[in-house]
Amino acid sequence: MTGQVRTVDGRVAGRRGQATRTKLLECLGEMLDSSPYRDVTVIDVARRAGTSPATFYQYFPDVEGAVLELAEAMAREGAGLTDLVAGRSWVGKSGARTAEELVEGFLSFWRRNEAILRVVDLGAAEGDKRFTRIRLRIISAVSGSLADSIKDLQAKGKVDASVSPPAVAASLVAMLAAVAAHQKGFQTWGVRQAELKPNLALLVHLGMTGRKPPK
């Protein structure tokens, strides 16, 4: 956490206050792992953090406000997914590694943030623009980098000029997000994680280059 942390009424929180605020967010995150978002209450979060509802309200207007704080932190982490694409090669064996590392990074990010992503998806589906913007920030960052990579491949004559970089990039990211969100479902359908990753990487490589990755 960087910068000054302020209470709801605008006061700068001291060290103990910052620690309390962090503890409340950590406890909320833990509760979202095991409880439906709508069932989590301020009293429950405060009790788990060993403090009072009054203290909770010093830092957050309500549970939704605290959830948005967790979502913003998650979105900042998600911005780092662009490092898996930006400036990376999609040619030869290097391209195969890029596809594999993008898949691994995407699936890992979703697993780490499964609970808060579930809430973000719910809020976005209900039309809450705050959650919609957060989800778009994660998706758009990766999509933009992929589109730039396709344009670069087109400039080098390695991808047909008729291909729309934004359309292909957005479609690939949508596929990655959908698969990442249903990882547990794939396991119940008999698809092992060890099988999922290489096959997903194959689809990404095909989408980006139009070619199967080299052996």
C-alpha atoms as an extended CHARMM CRD file, in Angstrom:
* protein
*
       215  EXT
         1         1  MET       CA              0.0000000000        0.0000000000        0.0000000000  PROA      1               0.0000000000
         2         2  THR       CA              1.4660000000        3.3560000000       -0.9870000000  PROA      2               0.0000000000
         3         3  GLY       CA              0.5610000000        6.9350000000       -0.2060000000  PROA      3               0.0000000000
         4         4  GLN       CA             -1.4790000000        8.2320000000        2.7020000000  PROA      4               0.0000000000
         5         5  VAL       CA             -4.3790000000        6.1610000000        3.9930000000  PROA      5               0.0000000000
         6         6  ARG       CA             -7.3550000000        8.2450000000        5.0380000000  PROA      6               0.0000000000
         7         7  THR       CA            -10.4190000000        7.4950000000        7.1090000000  PROA      7               0.0000000000
         8         8  VAL       CA            -13.9180000000        8.0250000000        5.7420000000  PROA      8               0.0000000000
         9         9  ASP       CA            -14.0120000000       11.5280000000        7.2350000000  PROA      9               0.0000000000
        10        10  GLY       CA            -10.7260000000       12.4940000000        5.5760000000  PROA      10              0.0000000000
        11        11  ARG       CA             -8.2740000000       12.1340000000        8.4380000000  PROA      11              0.0000000000
        12        12  VAL       CA             -4.8520000000       10.5980000000        7.7220000000  PROA      12              0.0000000000
        13        13  ALA       CA             -4.6240000000        7.2200000000        9.4230000000  PROA      13              0.0000000000
        14        14  GLY       CA             -1.6090000000        6.5250000000       11.6180000000  PROA      14              0.0000000000
        15        15  ARG       CA              0.4210000000        3.3520000000       11.5960000000  PROA      15              0.0000000000
        16        16  ARG       CA             -1.9960000000        1.4860000000       13.8510000000  PROA      16              0.0000000000
        17        17  GLY       CA             -4.9200000000        2.7110000000       11.8090000000  PROA      17              0.0000000000
        18        18  GLN       CA             -3.3200000000        1.5220000000        8.5810000000  PROA      18              0.0000000000
        19        19  ALA       CA             -2.6510000000       -1.8750000000       10.1480000000  PROA      19              0.0000000000
        20        20  THR       CA             -6.2690000000       -2.1150000000       11.2790000000  PROA      20              0.0000000000
        21        21  ARG       CA             -7.5330000000       -1.1820000000        7.8240000000  PROA      21              0.0000000000
        22        22  THR       CA             -5.2720000000       -3.7810000000        6.2120000000  PROA      22              0.0000000000
        23        23  LYS       CA             -6.4730000000       -6.4020000000        8.6920000000  PROA      23              0.0000000000
        24        24  LEU       CA            -10.1000000000       -5.6410000000        7.8770000000  PROA      24              0.0000000000
        25        25  LEU       CA             -9.4260000000       -6.0540000000        4.1500000000  PROA      25              0.0000000000
        26        26  GLU       CA             -7.5510000000       -9.3100000000        4.7240000000  PROA      26              0.0000000000
        27        27  CYS       CA            -10.4040000000      -10.7040000000        6.7930000000  PROA      27              0.0000000000
        28        28  LEU       CA            -12.9550000000       -9.6230000000        4.2050000000  PROA      28              0.0000000000
        29        29  GLY       CA            -10.9360000000      -11.3720000000        1.4930000000  PROA      29              0.0000000000
        30        30  GLU       CA            -10.8340000000      -14.5610000000        3.5690000000  PROA      30              0.0000000000
        31        31  MET       CA            -14.5820000000      -14.4390000000        4.1150000000  PROA      31              0.0000000000
        32        32  LEU       CA            -15.2940000000      -13.9880000000        0.4120000000  PROA      32              0.0000000000
        33        33  ASP       CA            -13.4050000000      -17.2450000000       -0.1690000000  PROA      33              0.0000000000
        34        34  SER       CA            -15.9890000000      -19.1940000000        1.8020000000  PROA      34              0.0000000000
        35        35  SER       CA            -19.1610000000      -17.0730000000        1.9430000000  PROA      35              0.0000000000
        36        36  PRO       CA            -21.4590000000      -15.5440000000       -0.6840000000  PROA      36              0.0000000000
        37        37  TYR       CA            -20.7500000000      -11.8360000000       -1.0960000000  PROA      37              0.0000000000
        38        38  ARG       CA            -24.2970000000      -10.8320000000       -0.1070000000  PROA      38              0.0000000000
        39        39  ASP       CA            -24.0330000000      -12.7730000000        3.1590000000  PROA      39              0.0000000000
        40        40  VAL       CA            -20.9640000000      -10.9420000000        4.4470000000  PROA      40              0.0000000000
        41        41  THR       CA            -21.8080000000       -8.2410000000        6.9860000000  PROA      41              0.0000000000
        42        42  VAL       CA            -19.8320000000       -5.4550000000        8.6340000000  PROA      42              0.0000000000
        43        43  ILE       CA            -20.3300000000       -7.1150000000       12.0200000000  PROA      43              0.0000000000
        44        44  ASP       CA            -18.8930000000      -10.3910000000       10.7300000000  PROA      44              0.0000000000
        45        45  VAL       CA            -15.8310000000       -8.7250000000        9.1900000000  PROA      45              0.0000000000
        46        46  ALA       CA            -15.1730000000       -6.6270000000       12.2960000000  PROA      46              0.0000000000
        47        47  ARG       CA            -15.5320000000       -9.6230000000       14.5930000000  PROA      47              0.0000000000
        48        48  ARG       CA            -13.1340000000      -11.6900000000       12.4900000000  PROA      48              0.0000000000
        49        49  ALA       CA            -10.6070000000       -8.8230000000       12.5530000000  PROA      49              0.0000000000
        50        50  GLY       CA            -10.9310000000       -8.5170000000       16.3270000000  PROA      50              0.0000000000
        51        51  THR       CA            -12.3690000000       -5.0130000000       16.2370000000  PROA      51              0.0000000000
        52        52  SER       CA            -15.7490000000       -3.2620000000       16.2110000000  PROA      52              0.0000000000
        53        53  PRO       CA            -18.2130000000       -2.2360000000       13.4920000000  PROA      53              0.0000000000
        54        54  ALA       CA            -17.5540000000        1.3740000000       14.4870000000  PROA      54              0.0000000000
        55        55  THR       CA            -13.8930000000        0.9090000000       13.6170000000  PROA      55              0.0000000000
        56        56  PHE       CA            -14.8460000000       -0.6650000000       10.2720000000  PROA      56              0.0000000000
        57        57  TYR       CA            -16.9340000000        2.3970000000        9.4250000000  PROA      57              0.0000000000
        58        58  GLN       CA            -13.9520000000        4.6390000000       10.1100000000  PROA      58              0.0000000000
        59        59  TYR       CA            -12.2900000000        3.2240000000        6.9730000000  PROA      59              0.0000000000
        60        60  PHE       CA            -15.1110000000        2.0180000000        4.7250000000  PROA      60              0.0000000000
        61        61  PRO       CA            -18.6790000000        3.2260000000        4.1210000000  PROA      61              0.0000000000
        62        62  ASP       CA            -19.9650000000       -0.3620000000        3.8940000000  PROA      62              0.0000000000
        63        63  VAL       CA            -18.9400000000       -3.8780000000        2.8330000000  PROA      63              0.0000000000
        64        64  GLU       CA            -19.2740000000       -2.9550000000       -0.8370000000  PROA      64              0.0000000000
        65        65  GLY       CA            -16.8520000000       -0.0720000000       -0.3710000000  PROA      65              0.0000000000
        66        66  ALA       CA            -14.2920000000       -2.4270000000        1.1560000000  PROA      66              0.0000000000
        67        67  VAL       CA            -14.8560000000       -4.9410000000       -1.6460000000  PROA      67              0.0000000000
        68        68  LEU       CA            -14.1120000000       -2.2030000000       -4.1710000000  PROA      68              0.0000000000
        69        69  GLU       CA            -10.8150000000       -1.5510000000       -2.3760000000  PROA      69              0.0000000000
        70        70  LEU       CA             -9.8960000000       -5.2260000000       -2.7610000000  PROA      70              0.0000000000
        71        71  ALA       CA            -10.9670000000       -5.1250000000       -6.4060000000  PROA      71              0.0000000000
        72        72  GLU       CA             -8.8240000000       -2.0690000000       -7.1100000000  PROA      72              0.0000000000
        73        73  ALA       CA             -5.7820000000       -3.7720000000       -5.5860000000  PROA      73              0.0000000000
        74        74  MET       CA             -6.5070000000       -6.8610000000       -7.6720000000  PROA      74              0.0000000000
        75        75  ALA       CA             -6.7940000000       -4.7340000000      -10.8280000000  PROA      75              0.0000000000
        76        76  ARG       CA             -3.3860000000       -3.1910000000      -10.1340000000  PROA      76              0.0000000000
        77        77  GLU       CA             -1.9350000000       -6.6760000000       -9.8710000000  PROA      77              0.0000000000
        78        78  GLY       CA             -3.7290000000       -7.6390000000      -13.0830000000  PROA      78              0.0000000000
        79        79  ALA       CA             -2.0130000000       -4.8180000000      -14.9450000000  PROA      79              0.0000000000
        80        80  GLY       CA              1.1890000000       -6.8330000000      -14.5550000000  PROA      80              0.0000000000
        81        81  LEU       CA             -0.1950000000       -9.4800000000      -16.9050000000  PROA      81              0.0000000000
        82        82  THR       CA              0.8590000000       -7.2310000000      -19.7790000000  PROA      82              0.0000000000
        83        83  ASP       CA              4.4760000000       -8.1160000000      -18.9530000000  PROA      83              0.0000000000
        84        84  LEU       CA              3.7030000000      -11.6080000000      -20.2400000000  PROA      84              0.0000000000
        85        85  VAL       CA              2.9650000000      -10.1590000000      -23.6920000000  PROA      85              0.0000000000
        86        86  ALA       CA              4.5870000000       -6.7600000000      -24.2280000000  PROA      86              0.0000000000
        87        87  GLY       CA              7.8300000000       -7.0300000000      -26.1710000000  PROA      87              0.0000000000
        88        88  ARG       CA              7.7020000000      -10.8300000000      -26.2610000000  PROA      88              0.0000000000
        89        89  SER       CA              8.3780000000      -12.8370000000      -29.4060000000  PROA      89              0.0000000000
        90        90  TRP       CA              5.7030000000      -14.9320000000      -31.1120000000  PROA      90              0.0000000000
        91        91  VAL       CA              8.1340000000      -16.5040000000      -33.5770000000  PROA      91              0.0000000000
        92        92  GLY       CA              9.4560000000      -20.0750000000      -33.3790000000  PROA      92              0.0000000000
        93        93  LYS       CA             10.0240000000      -21.7260000000      -30.0150000000  PROA      93              0.0000000000
        94        94  SER       CA             10.0540000000      -18.3100000000      -28.3390000000  PROA      94              0.0000000000
        95        95  GLY       CA              6.4660000000      -17.8630000000      -29.4830000000  PROA      95              0.0000000000
        96        96  ALA       CA              5.5010000000      -21.1980000000      -27.9810000000  PROA      96              0.0000000000
        97        97  ARG       CA              7.0220000000      -20.1320000000      -24.6430000000  PROA      97              0.0000000000
        98        98  THR       CA              5.1850000000      -16.8050000000      -24.7860000000  PROA      98              0.0000000000
        99        99  ALA       CA              1.8640000000      -18.5840000000      -25.2500000000  PROA      99              0.0000000000
       100       100  GLU       CA              2.6230000000      -21.0380000000      -22.4370000000  PROA      100             0.0000000000
       101       101  GLU       CA              3.6990000000      -18.3230000000      -19.9970000000  PROA      101             0.0000000000
       102       102  LEU       CA              0.6750000000      -16.1700000000      -20.8190000000  PROA      102             0.0000000000
       103       103  VAL       CA             -1.6540000000      -19.0910000000      -20.1190000000  PROA      103             0.0000000000
       104       104  GLU       CA              0.1480000000      -19.9740000000      -16.8910000000  PROA      104             0.0000000000
       105       105  GLY       CA              0.1260000000      -16.3470000000      -15.7280000000  PROA      105             0.0000000000
       106       106  PHE       CA             -3.5360000000      -15.8440000000      -16.5720000000  PROA      106             0.0000000000
       107       107  LEU       CA             -4.7190000000      -19.0390000000      -14.8790000000  PROA      107             0.0000000000
       108       108  SER       CA             -2.5700000000      -18.3550000000      -11.7960000000  PROA      108             0.0000000000
       109       109  PHE       CA             -3.8650000000      -14.7980000000      -11.4950000000  PROA      109             0.0000000000
       110       110  TRP       CA             -7.4600000000      -16.0290000000      -11.6350000000  PROA      110             0.0000000000
       111       111  ARG       CA             -6.8240000000      -18.7220000000       -9.0140000000  PROA      111             0.0000000000
       112       112  ARG       CA             -5.1990000000      -16.2380000000       -6.6240000000  PROA      112             0.0000000000
       113       113  ASN       CA             -8.0570000000      -13.7740000000       -6.9980000000  PROA      113             0.0000000000
       114       114  GLU       CA            -10.9600000000      -16.1370000000       -7.5820000000  PROA      114             0.0000000000
       115       115  ALA       CA            -13.1560000000      -14.8170000000       -4.7770000000  PROA      115             0.0000000000
       116       116  ILE       CA            -12.8750000000      -11.1090000000       -5.5970000000  PROA      116             0.0000000000
       117       117  LEU       CA            -13.1200000000      -11.7710000000       -9.3470000000  PROA      117             0.0000000000
       118       118  ARG       CA            -16.3610000000      -13.6280000000       -8.6990000000  PROA      118             0.0000000000
       119       119  VAL       CA            -17.7330000000      -10.5470000000       -6.9460000000  PROA      119             0.0000000000
       120       120  VAL       CA            -16.4720000000       -8.2500000000       -9.7190000000  PROA      120             0.0000000000
       121       121  ASP       CA            -18.1870000000      -10.4240000000      -12.3240000000  PROA      121             0.0000000000
       122       122  LEU       CA            -21.4110000000      -10.3580000000      -10.3030000000  PROA      122             0.0000000000
       123       123  GLY       CA            -21.3280000000       -6.5720000000       -9.9570000000  PROA      123             0.0000000000
       124       124  ALA       CA            -20.5580000000       -6.1140000000      -13.6520000000  PROA      124             0.0000000000
       125       125  ALA       CA            -23.3830000000       -8.4940000000      -14.6230000000  PROA      125             0.0000000000
       126       126  GLU       CA            -25.7620000000       -6.4370000000      -12.4980000000  PROA      126             0.0000000000
       127       127  GLY       CA            -24.7430000000       -3.2940000000      -14.3680000000  PROA      127             0.0000000000
       128       128  ASP       CA            -22.5830000000       -1.6940000000      -11.6680000000  PROA      128             0.0000000000
       129       129  LYS       CA            -20.2150000000        0.4740000000      -13.7300000000  PROA      129             0.0000000000
       130       130  ARG       CA            -17.5920000000        0.5420000000      -10.9810000000  PROA      130             0.0000000000
       131       131  PHE       CA            -17.1090000000       -3.2140000000      -11.2070000000  PROA      131             0.0000000000
       132       132  THR       CA            -17.4160000000       -3.1320000000      -14.9960000000  PROA      132             0.0000000000
       133       133  ARG       CA            -14.5630000000       -0.6130000000      -15.2220000000  PROA      133             0.0000000000
       134       134  ILE       CA            -12.3490000000       -2.7240000000      -12.9720000000  PROA      134             0.0000000000
       135       135  ARG       CA            -12.9340000000       -5.8460000000      -15.0740000000  PROA      135             0.0000000000
       136       136  LEU       CA            -12.2800000000       -3.9360000000      -18.2840000000  PROA      136             0.0000000000
       137       137  ARG       CA             -8.9820000000       -2.6100000000      -16.9150000000  PROA      137             0.0000000000
       138       138  ILE       CA             -7.7140000000       -6.1540000000      -16.4400000000  PROA      138             0.0000000000
       139       139  ILE       CA             -8.9870000000       -7.4310000000      -19.7760000000  PROA      139             0.0000000000
       140       140  SER       CA             -8.0880000000       -4.3530000000      -21.8260000000  PROA      140             0.0000000000
       141       141  ALA       CA             -4.4800000000       -4.2430000000      -20.6500000000  PROA      141             0.0000000000
       142       142  VAL       CA             -3.7500000000       -7.7470000000      -21.9390000000  PROA      142             0.0000000000
       143       143  SER       CA             -5.9340000000       -7.3370000000      -25.0210000000  PROA      143             0.0000000000
       144       144  GLY       CA             -4.1140000000       -4.1650000000      -26.0220000000  PROA      144             0.0000000000
       145       145  SER       CA             -0.7030000000       -5.8130000000      -25.7210000000  PROA      145             0.0000000000
       146       146  LEU       CA             -1.8410000000       -8.8100000000      -27.7670000000  PROA      146             0.0000000000
       147       147  ALA       CA             -3.2530000000       -6.5190000000      -30.4630000000  PROA      147             0.0000000000
       148       148  ASP       CA              0.0840000000       -4.6780000000      -30.6480000000  PROA      148             0.0000000000
       149       149  SER       CA              1.8780000000       -8.0140000000      -31.0390000000  PROA      149             0.0000000000
       150       150  ILE       CA             -0.3920000000       -9.0140000000      -33.9170000000  PROA      150             0.0000000000
       151       151  LYS       CA              0.2090000000       -5.6620000000      -35.6310000000  PROA      151             0.0000000000
       152       152  ASP       CA              3.9430000000       -6.2520000000      -35.2860000000  PROA      152             0.0000000000
       153       153  LEU       CA              3.6020000000       -9.7100000000      -36.8290000000  PROA      153             0.0000000000
       154       154  GLN       CA              1.5810000000       -8.2100000000      -39.6800000000  PROA      154             0.0000000000
       155       155  ALA       CA              4.2610000000       -5.5860000000      -40.3070000000  PROA      155             0.0000000000
       156       156  LYS       CA              6.8040000000       -8.4040000000      -40.6140000000  PROA      156             0.0000000000
       157       157  GLY       CA              4.5580000000      -10.3140000000      -43.0250000000  PROA      157             0.0000000000
       158       158  LYS       CA              3.9910000000      -13.1800000000      -40.6000000000  PROA      158             0.0000000000
       159       159  VAL       CA              0.2440000000      -12.6520000000      -40.1480000000  PROA      159             0.0000000000
       160       160  ASP       CA             -2.2500000000      -11.9290000000      -42.9210000000  PROA      160             0.0000000000
       161       161  ALA       CA             -3.0900000000       -8.2510000000      -43.2840000000  PROA      161             0.0000000000
       162       162  SER       CA             -6.8290000000       -9.0360000000      -43.3560000000  PROA      162             0.0000000000
       163       163  VAL       CA             -6.7470000000      -10.1310000000      -39.7020000000  PROA      163             0.0000000000
       164       164  SER       CA             -8.1780000000       -7.5840000000      -37.2550000000  PROA      164             0.0000000000
       165       165  PRO       CA             -5.7060000000       -7.3260000000      -34.3430000000  PROA      165             0.0000000000
       166       166  PRO       CA             -8.2360000000       -5.8840000000      -31.8500000000  PROA      166             0.0000000000
       167       167  ALA       CA            -10.8630000000       -8.5030000000      -32.7150000000  PROA      167             0.0000000000
       168       168  VAL       CA             -8.4710000000      -11.4410000000      -32.4320000000  PROA      168             0.0000000000
       169       169  ALA       CA             -6.8480000000      -10.0930000000      -29.2580000000  PROA      169             0.0000000000
       170       170  ALA       CA            -10.1910000000       -9.4410000000      -27.5550000000  PROA      170             0.0000000000
       171       171  SER       CA            -11.4490000000      -12.8970000000      -28.5100000000  PROA      171             0.0000000000
       172       172  LEU       CA             -8.3410000000      -14.5970000000      -27.1290000000  PROA      172             0.0000000000
       173       173  VAL       CA             -8.5280000000      -12.7060000000      -23.8330000000  PROA      173             0.0000000000
       174       174  ALA       CA            -12.2420000000      -13.4930000000      -23.5190000000  PROA      174             0.0000000000
       175       175  MET       CA            -11.3960000000      -17.1690000000      -24.0170000000  PROA      175             0.0000000000
       176       176  LEU       CA             -8.6190000000      -17.0190000000      -21.4170000000  PROA      176             0.0000000000
       177       177  ALA       CA            -10.8770000000      -15.2880000000      -18.9040000000  PROA      177             0.0000000000
       178       178  ALA       CA            -13.7080000000      -17.7760000000      -19.4330000000  PROA      178             0.0000000000
       179       179  VAL       CA            -11.4220000000      -20.7910000000      -19.0610000000  PROA      179             0.0000000000
       180       180  ALA       CA             -9.6600000000      -19.2620000000      -16.0510000000  PROA      180             0.0000000000
       181       181  ALA       CA            -13.0000000000      -18.6380000000      -14.3360000000  PROA      181             0.0000000000
       182       182  HSD       CA            -14.0590000000      -22.2670000000      -14.8350000000  PROA      182             0.0000000000
       183       183  GLN       CA            -10.8790000000      -24.1010000000      -13.8570000000  PROA      183             0.0000000000
       184       184  LYS       CA            -12.6490000000      -26.1220000000      -11.1790000000  PROA      184             0.0000000000
       185       185  GLY       CA            -15.3720000000      -26.9820000000      -13.6520000000  PROA      185             0.0000000000
       186       186  PHE       CA            -12.8590000000      -28.3750000000      -16.0950000000  PROA      186             0.0000000000
       187       187  GLN       CA            -11.5630000000      -30.7020000000      -13.3990000000  PROA      187             0.0000000000
       188       188  THR       CA            -15.0710000000      -32.0490000000      -12.7180000000  PROA      188             0.0000000000
       189       189  TRP       CA            -15.4350000000      -32.6450000000      -16.4670000000  PROA      189             0.0000000000
       190       190  GLY       CA            -12.3620000000      -34.8380000000      -16.4140000000  PROA      190             0.0000000000
       191       191  VAL       CA             -9.9080000000      -32.3010000000      -17.8340000000  PROA      191             0.0000000000
       192       192  ARG       CA             -6.7090000000      -32.2780000000      -15.8240000000  PROA      192             0.0000000000
       193       193  GLN       CA             -4.7720000000      -29.0590000000      -15.2660000000  PROA      193             0.0000000000
       194       194  ALA       CA             -1.7610000000      -30.6710000000      -16.9140000000  PROA      194             0.0000000000
       195       195  GLU       CA             -3.8440000000      -31.1620000000      -20.0690000000  PROA      195             0.0000000000
       196       196  LEU       CA             -5.6030000000      -27.8310000000      -19.9600000000  PROA      196             0.0000000000
       197       197  LYS       CA             -2.5450000000      -25.5790000000      -20.0390000000  PROA      197             0.0000000000
       198       198  PRO       CA             -0.7610000000      -26.9160000000      -23.1440000000  PROA      198             0.0000000000
       199       199  ASN       CA             -3.9770000000      -27.1600000000      -25.1400000000  PROA      199             0.0000000000
       200       200  LEU       CA             -5.0050000000      -23.6460000000      -24.1630000000  PROA      200             0.0000000000
       201       201  ALA       CA             -1.5190000000      -22.4170000000      -25.1090000000  PROA      201             0.0000000000
       202       202  LEU       CA             -1.9390000000      -24.1460000000      -28.4830000000  PROA      202             0.0000000000
       203       203  LEU       CA             -5.1690000000      -22.2250000000      -29.1210000000  PROA      203             0.0000000000
       204       204  VAL       CA             -3.5510000000      -18.9330000000      -28.1030000000  PROA      204             0.0000000000
       205       205  HSD       CA             -0.5740000000      -19.5420000000      -30.3960000000  PROA      205             0.0000000000
       206       206  LEU       CA             -2.8490000000      -20.4880000000      -33.2910000000  PROA      206             0.0000000000
       207       207  GLY       CA             -4.9430000000      -17.3750000000      -32.7150000000  PROA      207             0.0000000000
       208       208  MET       CA             -1.9350000000      -15.0900000000      -32.6140000000  PROA      208             0.0000000000
       209       209  THR       CA              0.0870000000      -16.5450000000      -35.4900000000  PROA      209             0.0000000000
       210       210  GLY       CA             -2.2310000000      -18.7730000000      -37.4940000000  PROA      210             0.0000000000
       211       211  ARG       CA              0.3060000000      -21.5740000000      -36.9940000000  PROA      211             0.0000000000
       212       212  LYS       CA              0.8230000000      -24.4450000000      -34.6020000000  PROA      212             0.0000000000
       213       213  PRO       CA              3.7990000000      -23.9040000000      -32.2740000000  PROA      213             0.0000000000
       214       214  PRO       CA              6.9810000000      -25.7350000000      -33.2390000000  PROA      214             0.0000000000
       215       215  LYS       CA              7.8650000000      -28.9180000000      -31.3800000000  PROA      215             0.0000000000
